[in-house]
Amino acid sequence: MLKAFHRRAPFLFFNGNTFADVSRQISALIFAEVPVMRRREIISAAAHYVAGVLDRDAMIAVIEGLWRSAQLSPGDRVRTLRGTLHGVIVRVLEDGRVAWKPDGGAVDLIALPETLTPEG
């Protein structure tokens, strides 16, 4: 809906920035409980979509990526959100956290699934 209002251009200056900021604020409220790095990704994608910088297919890819991260299972290849470490899920713990082993690492690391992104 915000994208449609942006396209109508109800005022002349900073139209895209105004509607992108509204989408940022709404997204921040909706996803307030999501970890900070993931929330930033969501907020940025929403703002870019409303401003017309991100097309529908790319927005869907962002959402599908978030969905995949919530469904991690042993053997899945993952990376950290910033992409600094890559590894594999070893097991899913009872409380929902995951144990994963970084490539070349000797110990398992424990993480929230929202802090990892599936590879591939």
VEXDREN-2710 file (C-alpha; in Angstrom, 1 decimal):
% VEXDREN-2710
k/r/px/py/pz
1/MET/0.0/0.0/0.0
2/LEU/2.8/2.4/0.8
3/LYS/4.4/1.7/-2.5
4/ALA/1.1/2.6/-4.3
5/PHE/0.9/5.9/-2.3
6/HIS/4.5/6.7/-3.2
7/ARG/3.7/6.1/-6.9
8/ARG/0.8/8.6/-6.7
9/ALA/3.3/11.3/-5.6
10/PRO/1.0/13.2/-3.3
11/PHE/3.7/15.8/-2.8
12/LEU/6.6/16.8/-4.9
13/PHE/9.8/16.7/-2.8
14/PHE/11.3/13.7/-1.0
15/ASN/8.3/11.6/-1.8
16/GLY/10.3/8.3/-1.9
17/ASN/12.2/9.1/1.3
18/THR/9.0/9.9/3.2
19/PHE/7.2/6.7/2.3
20/ALA/10.4/4.6/2.8
21/ASP/10.8/6.1/6.3
22/VAL/7.1/5.2/7.1
23/SER/7.8/1.6/6.0
24/ARG/11.0/1.6/8.2
25/GLN/9.0/2.7/11.2
26/ILE/6.2/0.2/10.6
27/SER/8.7/-2.6/10.0
28/ALA/10.6/-1.8/13.2
29/LEU/7.4/-2.1/15.2
30/ILE/6.2/-5.3/13.6
31/PHE/9.6/-7.0/13.9
32/ALA/10.7/-5.5/17.3
33/GLU/11.4/-9.0/18.7
34/VAL/13.6/-10.1/15.9
35/PRO/17.4/-10.0/16.6
36/VAL/19.0/-6.6/15.6
37/MET/21.0/-7.8/12.6
38/ARG/18.0/-9.6/11.1
39/ARG/15.6/-6.7/11.9
40/ARG/18.0/-4.2/10.1
41/GLU/17.8/-6.5/7.0
42/ILE/14.0/-6.6/7.1
43/ILE/13.7/-2.8/7.6
44/SER/16.1/-2.0/4.8
45/ALA/14.4/-4.4/2.4
46/ALA/10.9/-2.9/3.2
47/ALA/12.2/0.7/2.7
48/HIS/13.9/-0.2/-0.6
49/TYR/10.8/-2.0/-1.9
50/VAL/8.5/1.0/-1.1
51/ALA/10.9/3.4/-2.7
52/GLY/11.0/1.3/-5.8
53/VAL/14.7/0.3/-5.6
54/LEU/14.0/-3.3/-4.8
55/ASP/11.6/-5.2/-7.0
56/ARG/8.9/-7.7/-5.9
57/ASP/11.1/-10.8/-6.7
58/ALA/14.0/-9.5/-4.6
59/MET/11.6/-8.7/-1.7
60/ILE/10.2/-12.2/-1.9
61/ALA/13.7/-13.6/-1.8
62/VAL/14.5/-11.7/1.4
63/ILE/11.3/-13.1/3.0
64/GLU/12.1/-16.6/1.9
65/GLY/15.6/-16.3/3.3
66/LEU/14.2/-15.4/6.7
67/TRP/11.8/-18.3/6.5
68/ARG/14.6/-20.7/5.6
69/SER/16.7/-19.5/8.6
70/ALA/13.9/-20.5/11.0
71/GLN/13.9/-24.1/9.6
72/LEU/17.6/-25.1/10.1
73/SER/18.3/-28.8/10.6
74/PRO/21.5/-30.9/11.2
75/GLY/23.7/-31.0/8.1
76/ASP/22.5/-27.6/6.7
77/ARG/25.3/-25.3/5.5
78/VAL/25.1/-21.9/7.1
79/ARG/27.0/-18.6/7.4
80/THR/26.9/-15.7/9.9
81/LEU/24.8/-12.7/8.9
82/ARG/27.9/-10.7/8.0
83/GLY/29.3/-13.7/6.2
84/THR/32.5/-13.9/8.2
85/LEU/32.1/-17.5/9.2
86/HIS/30.7/-20.5/7.3
87/GLY/29.9/-23.9/8.7
88/VAL/27.4/-26.7/9.2
89/ILE/24.6/-27.3/11.7
90/VAL/25.5/-30.1/14.1
91/ARG/22.2/-30.3/16.1
92/VAL/19.1/-28.4/17.1
93/LEU/18.8/-28.0/20.8
94/GLU/15.5/-28.4/22.8
95/ASP/15.3/-24.6/23.4
96/GLY/15.5/-23.8/19.7
97/ARG/19.1/-22.8/19.5
98/VAL/21.5/-24.6/17.2
99/ALA/24.9/-26.1/17.6
100/TRP/27.1/-25.5/14.6
101/LYS/30.7/-26.1/13.6
102/PRO/32.5/-23.4/11.7
103/ASP/34.6/-24.7/8.7
104/GLY/38.0/-25.6/10.1
105/GLY/36.9/-25.2/13.7
106/ALA/37.4/-27.8/16.4
107/VAL/34.5/-26.8/18.7
108/ASP/30.8/-26.4/18.3
109/LEU/29.3/-22.9/18.6
110/ILE/25.8/-22.3/20.0
111/ALA/23.6/-19.7/18.3
112/LEU/20.1/-18.6/17.7
113/PRO/18.9/-19.7/14.3
114/GLU/18.1/-16.0/13.5
115/THR/21.8/-15.2/13.6
116/LEU/22.7/-17.6/10.8
117/THR/21.7/-17.7/7.2
118/PRO/21.4/-20.8/5.1
119/GLU/24.0/-21.1/2.2
120/GLY/23.0/-22.0/-1.2
END
